[in-house]
Amino acid sequence: MACAAFTALLFGAIASLFTPWGLPALTLAFWFGTLAFTVMKRTSSRLVPVEVEDITTREEHLKRMRGERGSGPGRDAVGSADIDLPSPP
């Protein structure tokens, strides 16, 4: 969410900078925003990188950060003790 807000602000700044020359901003703000947050992903304790296969819902991320056990999709649910699997016949 922080990257999206930063990119939106950056787009406005780049668009106003390019207006006198009649140039469109296009995706330049997206590229700068993505690059900035990719570079600083390990420098802040408030930004936690999430693996692609672990992306579910905001509530699942909140439960994971609080240390609660969940049974959602992703690597953290595989082999979890709170999942009841049917026994083979």
N, CA and C atoms as a LAMMPS dump frame, in Angstrom:
ITEM: TIMESTEP
0
ITEM: NUMBER OF ATOMS
267
ITEM: BOX BOUNDS ff ff ff
-5.0000000000000000e+02 5.0000000000000000e+02
-5.0000000000000000e+02 5.0000000000000000e+02
-5.0000000000000000e+02 5.0000000000000000e+02
ITEM: ATOMS id mol type element x y z
1 1 1 N 0.821 -1.18 0
2 1 2 C 0 0 0
3 1 3 C 0.868 1.248 0
4 2 1 N 1.986 1.183 0.697
5 2 2 C 2.868 2.35 0.747
6 2 3 C 3.443 2.649 -0.628
7 3 1 N 3.789 1.609 -1.362
8 3 2 C 4.342 1.799 -2.705
9 3 3 C 3.298 2.394 -3.643
10 4 1 N 2.05 1.978 -3.515
11 4 2 C 0.984 2.513 -4.365
12 4 3 C 0.765 3.998 -4.088
13 5 1 N 0.748 4.374 -2.813
14 5 2 C 0.575 5.788 -2.465
15 5 3 C 1.764 6.615 -2.945
16 6 1 N 2.963 6.091 -2.746
17 6 2 C 4.169 6.79 -3.193
18 6 3 C 4.168 6.966 -4.706
19 7 1 N 3.777 5.925 -5.427
20 7 2 C 3.746 5.975 -6.89
21 7 3 C 2.71 6.983 -7.382
22 8 1 N 1.551 7.053 -6.72
23 8 2 C 0.525 8.025 -7.116
24 8 3 C 1.024 9.457 -6.938
25 9 1 N 1.688 9.722 -5.827
26 9 2 C 2.254 11.061 -5.607
27 9 3 C 3.366 11.353 -6.607
28 10 1 N 4.182 10.375 -6.865
29 10 2 C 5.279 10.543 -7.811
30 10 3 C 4.759 10.777 -9.227
31 11 1 N 3.662 10.115 -9.592
32 11 2 C 3.069 10.319 -10.908
33 11 3 C 2.618 11.767 -11.078
34 12 1 N 1.991 12.332 -10.055
35 12 2 C 1.57 13.728 -10.13
36 12 3 C 2.746 14.673 -10.29
37 13 1 N 3.827 14.395 -9.573
38 13 2 C 5.017 15.242 -9.669
39 13 3 C 5.664 15.134 -11.059
40 14 1 N 5.774 13.926 -11.566
41 14 2 C 6.396 13.734 -12.887
42 14 3 C 5.512 14.33 -13.985
43 15 1 N 4.19 14.156 -13.87
44 15 2 C 3.273 14.706 -14.874
45 15 3 C 3.357 16.229 -14.901
46 16 1 N 3.414 16.866 -13.737
47 16 2 C 3.511 18.33 -13.716
48 16 3 C 4.882 18.796 -14.207
49 17 1 N 5.903 17.994 -14.005
50 17 2 C 7.238 18.33 -14.492
51 17 3 C 7.304 18.236 -16.017
52 18 1 N 6.637 17.25 -16.604
53 18 2 C 6.683 17.034 -18.049
54 18 3 C 5.676 17.886 -18.832
55 19 1 N 4.693 18.485 -18.161
56 19 2 C 3.641 19.251 -18.835
57 19 3 C 4.164 20.384 -19.72
58 20 1 N 5.149 21.173 -19.299
59 20 2 C 5.604 22.269 -20.163
60 20 3 C 6.12 21.8 -21.521
61 21 1 N 6.619 20.598 -21.599
62 21 2 C 7.138 20.077 -22.864
63 21 3 C 6.112 19.229 -23.616
64 22 1 N 4.95 19.021 -23.022
65 22 2 C 3.906 18.227 -23.664
66 22 3 C 4.193 16.742 -23.659
67 23 1 N 4.997 16.276 -22.723
68 23 2 C 5.345 14.858 -22.64
69 23 3 C 4.436 14.146 -21.635
70 24 1 N 4.006 12.913 -21.929
71 24 2 C 3.202 12.15 -20.959
72 24 3 C 4.103 11.471 -19.922
73 25 1 N 3.586 11.291 -18.717
74 25 2 C 4.36 10.627 -17.659
75 25 3 C 4.364 9.109 -17.85
76 26 1 N 3.284 8.578 -18.394
77 26 2 C 3.123 7.143 -18.654
78 26 3 C 3.467 6.302 -17.429
79 27 1 N 4.376 5.341 -17.53
80 27 2 C 4.656 4.439 -16.408
81 27 3 C 5.966 4.773 -15.698
82 28 1 N 6.505 5.936 -15.933
83 28 2 C 7.779 6.302 -15.312
84 28 3 C 7.68 6.304 -13.785
85 29 1 N 6.578 6.796 -13.244
86 29 2 C 6.39 6.805 -11.787
87 29 3 C 6.326 5.39 -11.231
88 30 1 N 5.673 4.487 -11.961
89 30 2 C 5.606 3.088 -11.525
90 30 3 C 7 2.476 -11.437
91 31 1 N 7.815 2.72 -12.44
92 31 2 C 9.159 2.147 -12.449
93 31 3 C 10.005 2.712 -11.319
94 32 1 N 9.945 4.028 -11.096
95 32 2 C 10.71 4.623 -9.994
96 32 3 C 10.21 4.139 -8.639
97 33 1 N 8.894 4.038 -8.482
98 33 2 C 8.328 3.564 -7.216
99 33 3 C 8.7 2.122 -6.929
100 34 1 N 8.604 1.274 -7.94
101 34 2 C 8.963 -0.136 -7.766
102 34 3 C 10.443 -0.284 -7.455
103 35 1 N 11.268 0.466 -8.147
104 35 2 C 12.702 0.407 -7.898
105 35 3 C 13.036 0.865 -6.482
106 36 1 N 12.421 1.953 -6.043
107 36 2 C 12.687 2.476 -4.693
108 36 3 C 12.306 1.463 -3.616
109 37 1 N 11.129 0.847 -3.739
110 37 2 C 10.698 -0.092 -2.708
111 37 3 C 11.41 -1.43 -2.805
112 38 1 N 11.885 -1.807 -3.977
113 38 2 C 12.682 -3.026 -4.112
114 38 3 C 14.044 -2.847 -3.465
115 39 1 N 14.631 -1.684 -3.647
116 39 2 C 15.95 -1.414 -3.07
117 39 3 C 15.879 -1.343 -1.546
118 40 1 N 14.813 -0.759 -1.005
119 40 2 C 14.751 -0.57 0.45
120 40 3 C 13.933 -1.639 1.178
121 41 1 N 13.674 -2.785 0.542
122 41 2 C 12.824 -3.789 1.183
123 41 3 C 13.439 -4.399 2.437
124 42 1 N 14.723 -4.438 2.55
125 42 2 C 15.365 -5.01 3.744
126 42 3 C 15.894 -3.944 4.712
127 43 1 N 15.691 -2.667 4.422
128 43 2 C 16.247 -1.613 5.266
129 43 3 C 15.29 -1.148 6.347
130 44 1 N 14.023 -1.504 6.279
131 44 2 C 13.041 -1.051 7.255
132 44 3 C 12.428 -2.256 7.957
133 45 1 N 12.247 -2.134 9.265
134 45 2 C 11.609 -3.22 10.004
135 45 3 C 10.085 -3.172 9.86
136 46 1 N 9.551 -2.075 9.35
137 46 2 C 8.107 -1.938 9.179
138 46 3 C 7.617 -2.527 7.864
139 47 1 N 8.508 -2.705 6.887
140 47 2 C 8.14 -3.306 5.615
141 47 3 C 8.591 -4.763 5.618
142 48 1 N 7.641 -5.684 5.518
143 48 2 C 7.938 -7.108 5.571
144 48 3 C 7.673 -7.71 4.197
145 49 1 N 8.715 -8.249 3.532
146 49 2 C 8.472 -8.87 2.222
147 49 3 C 7.667 -10.157 2.378
148 50 1 N 6.755 -10.395 1.438
149 50 2 C 5.883 -11.568 1.465
150 50 3 C 6.103 -12.339 0.17
151 51 1 N 6.346 -13.631 0.292
152 51 2 C 6.526 -14.472 -0.888
153 51 3 C 5.225 -14.518 -1.694
154 52 1 N 5.329 -14.654 -2.984
155 52 2 C 4.159 -14.624 -3.867
156 52 3 C 3.175 -15.731 -3.517
157 53 1 N 3.66 -16.918 -3.223
158 53 2 C 2.751 -18.028 -2.922
159 53 3 C 2.058 -17.881 -1.572
160 54 1 N 2.503 -16.95 -0.723
161 54 2 C 1.878 -16.723 0.578
162 54 3 C 0.862 -15.586 0.572
163 55 1 N 0.651 -14.952 -0.565
164 55 2 C -0.292 -13.836 -0.626
165 55 3 C -1.707 -14.387 -0.623
166 56 1 N -2.47 -14.049 0.401
167 56 2 C -3.859 -14.49 0.49
168 56 3 C -4.74 -13.262 0.706
169 57 1 N -5.047 -12.94 1.943
170 57 2 C -5.873 -11.778 2.253
171 57 3 C -5.169 -10.941 3.316
172 58 1 N -5.65 -9.742 3.509
173 58 2 C -5.07 -8.855 4.518
174 58 3 C -5.205 -9.457 5.918
175 59 1 N -6.337 -10.119 6.188
176 59 2 C -6.56 -10.725 7.491
177 59 3 C -5.571 -11.861 7.762
178 60 1 N -5.253 -12.646 6.723
179 60 2 C -4.279 -13.726 6.884
180 60 3 C -2.892 -13.168 7.205
181 61 1 N -2.524 -12.081 6.554
182 61 2 C -1.232 -11.46 6.853
183 61 3 C -1.2 -10.946 8.289
184 62 1 N -2.294 -10.355 8.749
185 62 2 C -2.364 -9.843 10.116
186 62 3 C -2.241 -10.983 11.116
187 63 1 N -2.93 -12.103 10.86
188 63 2 C -2.812 -13.259 11.747
189 63 3 C -1.389 -13.803 11.755
190 64 1 N -0.744 -13.836 10.583
191 64 2 C 0.625 -14.347 10.486
192 64 3 C 1.594 -13.448 11.259
193 65 1 N 1.395 -12.132 11.169
194 65 2 C 2.287 -11.204 11.862
195 65 3 C 2.098 -11.264 13.378
196 66 1 N 0.88 -11.584 13.82
197 66 2 C 0.615 -11.703 15.256
198 66 3 C 1.026 -13.06 15.807
199 67 1 N 1.398 -13.963 14.913
200 67 2 C 1.857 -15.278 15.345
201 67 3 C 0.752 -16.298 15.499
202 68 1 N -0.45 -15.984 15.036
203 68 2 C -1.549 -16.935 15.135
204 68 3 C -1.41 -17.983 14.044
205 69 1 N -1.88 -19.169 14.312
206 69 2 C -1.807 -20.247 13.321
207 69 3 C -3.016 -20.154 12.411
208 70 1 N -2.788 -20.253 11.125
209 70 2 C -3.873 -20.212 10.149
210 70 3 C -3.829 -21.434 9.266
211 71 1 N -4.876 -21.646 8.521
212 71 2 C -4.908 -22.789 7.614
213 71 3 C -5.139 -22.331 6.179
214 72 1 N -4.624 -21.165 5.82
215 72 2 C -4.786 -20.645 4.469
216 72 3 C -3.791 -21.26 3.516
217 73 1 N -3.889 -20.921 2.246
218 73 2 C -2.958 -21.455 1.255
219 73 3 C -1.564 -20.876 1.436
220 74 1 N -0.587 -21.506 0.851
221 74 2 C 0.783 -21.019 0.936
222 74 3 C 1.677 -22.003 1.647
223 75 1 N 2.958 -21.695 1.713
224 75 2 C 3.93 -22.609 2.318
225 75 3 C 3.709 -22.778 3.803
226 76 1 N 3.213 -21.749 4.502
227 76 2 C 3.074 -21.861 5.942
228 76 3 C 1.954 -22.827 6.338
229 77 1 N 1.03 -23.16 5.429
230 77 2 C -0.064 -24.065 5.758
231 77 3 C 0.304 -25.525 5.499
232 78 1 N 1.345 -25.773 4.73
233 78 2 C 1.73 -27.139 4.406
234 78 3 C 2.378 -27.784 5.624
235 79 1 N 1.834 -28.899 6.048
236 79 2 C 2.388 -29.609 7.19
237 79 3 C 2.005 -29.013 8.524
238 80 1 N 1.056 -28.103 8.541
239 80 2 C 0.629 -27.473 9.778
240 80 3 C -0.112 -28.485 10.639
241 81 1 N 0.086 -28.415 11.951
242 81 2 C -0.503 -29.38 12.864
243 81 3 C -2.006 -29.182 13.034
244 82 1 N -2.532 -27.998 12.727
245 82 2 C -3.951 -27.75 12.951
246 82 3 C -4.826 -28.099 11.748
247 83 1 N -4.255 -28.723 10.731
248 83 2 C -5.011 -29.13 9.548
249 83 3 C -5.32 -30.612 9.67
250 84 1 N -6.601 -30.965 9.631
251 84 2 C -7.013 -32.358 9.711
252 84 3 C -7.144 -32.925 8.297
253 85 1 N -6.298 -33.852 7.958
254 85 2 C -6.363 -34.488 6.657
255 85 3 C -7.04 -35.834 6.79
256 86 1 N -7.872 -36.191 5.801
257 86 2 C -8.535 -37.512 5.878
258 86 3 C -7.495 -38.613 5.72
259 87 1 N -7.706 -39.713 6.437
260 87 2 C -6.777 -40.843 6.339
261 87 3 C -7.079 -41.621 5.062
262 88 1 N -6.038 -42.187 4.449
263 88 2 C -6.25 -42.952 3.214
264 88 3 C -7.047 -44.223 3.498
265 89 1 N -7.807 -44.695 2.5
266 89 2 C -8.647 -45.907 2.716
267 89 3 C -7.831 -47.165 2.818
